């Protein structure tokens, strides 16, 4: 039986050199060890985009004209 901890995430791909980077201890890397590209701005942008999508989905579900699932 195979057990994967819940914190395991997909590998990152460096936008500069294209190499795959695996999370270390379930935490994404903040800098590419190969080309030294900084990922902090990319991580923040991805978080903001995910938050905006979640807020839009929540607003759409709360909308009175939104179709209700049966």
Backbone as CSV, one residue per row, in Angstrom:
resi,resn,N_x,N_y,N_z,CA_x,CA_y,CA_z,C_x,C_y,C_z
1,UNK,0.847,-1.178,0.000,0.000,0.000,0.000,0.894,1.244,0.000
2,UNK,0.544,2.186,-0.832,1.338,3.407,-0.969,0.676,4.536,-0.190
3,UNK,1.439,5.256,0.571,0.911,6.382,1.345,1.627,7.650,0.927
4,UNK,0.834,8.643,0.505,1.385,9.958,0.164,0.865,10.957,1.167
5,UNK,1.732,11.661,1.830,1.269,12.686,2.765,0.464,13.772,2.048
6,UNK,-0.448,14.385,2.764,-1.309,15.407,2.178,-0.578,16.644,1.700
7,UNK,0.621,16.902,2.185,1.353,18.101,1.821,2.142,18.002,0.519
8,UNK,2.123,16.859,-0.112,2.900,16.696,-1.346,2.221,17.474,-2.464
9,UNK,2.983,18.282,-3.164,2.443,19.115,-4.236,3.138,18.775,-5.555
10,UNK,2.597,19.313,-6.636,3.201,19.111,-7.952,4.534,19.837,-8.048
11,UNK,5.344,19.379,-8.970,6.641,20.010,-9.200,6.446,21.383,-9.846
12,UNK,7.314,22.306,-9.499,7.331,23.624,-10.135,8.149,23.517,-11.414
13,UNK,7.876,24.399,-12.343,8.687,24.503,-13.547,9.214,25.925,-13.600
14,UNK,10.514,26.055,-13.699,11.130,27.377,-13.760,10.761,28.052,-15.075
15,UNK,10.214,29.274,-15.015,9.846,29.957,-16.255,11.055,30.413,-17.074
16,UNK,12.213,30.480,-16.447,13.404,30.954,-17.146,14.161,29.818,-17.837
17,UNK,14.490,28.748,-17.078,15.289,27.670,-17.665,14.461,26.431,-18.009
18,UNK,13.218,26.333,-17.510,12.332,25.238,-17.857,12.569,23.942,-17.096
19,UNK,13.424,23.951,-16.092,13.687,22.730,-15.330,12.611,22.517,-14.272
20,UNK,12.310,21.236,-13.985,11.329,20.891,-12.962,11.995,20.934,-11.593
21,UNK,11.293,21.524,-10.641,11.794,21.641,-9.279,10.774,21.005,-8.341
22,UNK,11.191,20.010,-7.591,10.277,19.343,-6.666,10.218,20.108,-5.352
23,UNK,9.059,20.116,-4.701,8.968,20.765,-3.392,9.830,20.017,-2.367
24,UNK,10.476,20.749,-1.515,11.315,20.153,-0.480,10.551,20.230,0.835
25,UNK,10.227,19.072,1.375,9.454,19.033,2.618,8.054,19.589,2.447
26,UNK,7.502,19.485,1.238,6.152,19.997,0.976,6.098,21.498,0.763
27,UNK,7.251,22.142,0.691,7.320,23.602,0.515,7.952,23.913,-0.831
28,UNK,7.306,24.802,-1.579,7.854,25.198,-2.877,9.119,26.021,-2.691
29,UNK,10.037,25.882,-3.636,11.279,26.651,-3.595,11.005,28.093,-3.993
30,UNK,11.772,29.010,-3.437,11.600,30.423,-3.734,12.592,30.935,-4.761
31,UNK,13.585,30.102,-5.092,14.624,30.490,-6.043,15.074,29.251,-6.799
32,UNK,15.235,29.371,-8.100,15.701,28.250,-8.911,17.172,27.975,-8.581
33,UNK,17.498,26.727,-8.209,18.890,26.434,-7.881,19.806,26.395,-9.105
34,UNK,19.231,26.348,-10.302,20.030,26.262,-11.529,20.349,27.638,-12.106
35,UNK,19.297,28.455,-12.307,19.521,29.760,-12.951,19.318,30.943,-12.001
36,UNK,18.972,30.656,-10.750,18.816,31.672,-9.687,17.647,32.629,-9.913
37,UNK,16.630,32.235,-10.702,15.445,33.060,-10.898,14.643,33.111,-9.604
38,UNK,14.206,34.308,-9.207,13.426,34.499,-7.986,11.955,34.208,-8.271
39,UNK,11.342,33.331,-7.467,9.947,32.946,-7.660,8.981,33.690,-6.749
40,UNK,9.440,34.545,-5.852,8.532,35.154,-4.877,7.442,35.974,-5.548
41,UNK,7.765,36.724,-6.593,6.749,37.519,-7.293,5.752,36.599,-8.000
42,UNK,6.233,35.493,-8.561,5.348,34.544,-9.240,4.415,33.854,-8.248
43,UNK,4.938,33.510,-7.077,4.128,32.852,-6.049,3.043,33.796,-5.560
44,UNK,3.390,35.053,-5.308,2.407,36.037,-4.846,1.326,36.264,-5.900
45,UNK,1.713,36.335,-7.165,0.739,36.540,-8.238,-0.210,35.348,-8.340
46,UNK,0.309,34.151,-8.181,-0.524,32.947,-8.235,-1.494,32.908,-7.067
47,UNK,-1.052,33.328,-5.871,-1.933,33.365,-4.701,-3.065,34.368,-4.914
48,UNK,-2.724,35.557,-5.425,-3.744,36.583,-5.665,-4.748,36.119,-6.708
49,UNK,-4.269,35.446,-7.753,-5.158,34.941,-8.798,-6.101,33.876,-8.235
50,UNK,-5.581,32.991,-7.396,-6.407,31.945,-6.795,-7.450,32.552,-5.863
51,UNK,-7.059,33.574,-5.096,-7.995,34.240,-4.202,-9.090,34.951,-4.993
52,UNK,-8.728,35.588,-6.108,-9.715,36.281,-6.937,-10.696,35.290,-7.556
53,UNK,-10.202,34.134,-8.009,-11.079,33.111,-8.570,-12.042,32.573,-7.514
54,UNK,-11.537,32.364,-6.293,-12.383,31.862,-5.218,-13.450,32.890,-4.846
55,UNK,-13.074,34.159,-4.811,-14.036,35.213,-4.491,-15.098,35.334,-5.578
56,UNK,-14.699,35.214,-6.837,-15.654,35.292,-7.944,-16.623,34.111,-7.905
57,UNK,-16.101,32.944,-7.581,-16.952,31.754,-7.496,-17.945,31.901,-6.352
58,UNK,-17.486,32.404,-5.205,-18.353,32.593,-4.053,-19.428,33.639,-4.354
59,UNK,-19.051,34.716,-5.045,-20.010,35.755,-5.409,-21.043,35.222,-6.393
60,UNK,-20.608,34.376,-7.331,-21.532,33.804,-8.306,-22.520,32.865,-7.629
61,UNK,-22.061,32.123,-6.632,-22.947,31.210,-5.916,-23.952,31.976,-5.063
62,UNK,-23.564,33.129,-4.541,-24.439,33.927,-3.688,-25.388,34.809,-4.491
63,UNK,-25.164,34.932,-5.779,-25.981,35.783,-6.628,-27.407,35.224,-6.704
64,UNK,-28.431,36.092,-6.587,-29.819,35.594,-6.633,-30.225,35.056,-8.007
65,UNK,-29.606,35.525,-9.081,-29.986,35.024,-10.401,-29.170,33.822,-10.842
66,UNK,-28.256,33.372,-9.997,-27.460,32.186,-10.326,-28.340,30.942,-10.252
67,UNK,-28.186,30.026,-11.204,-28.988,28.795,-11.155,-28.602,27.952,-9.951
68,UNK,-29.607,27.426,-9.283,-29.383,26.594,-8.103,-29.269,25.133,-8.517
69,UNK,-28.243,24.430,-8.012,-28.130,23.002,-8.333,-29.260,22.226,-7.659
70,UNK,-29.769,21.226,-8.357,-30.897,20.450,-7.814,-30.441,19.146,-7.257
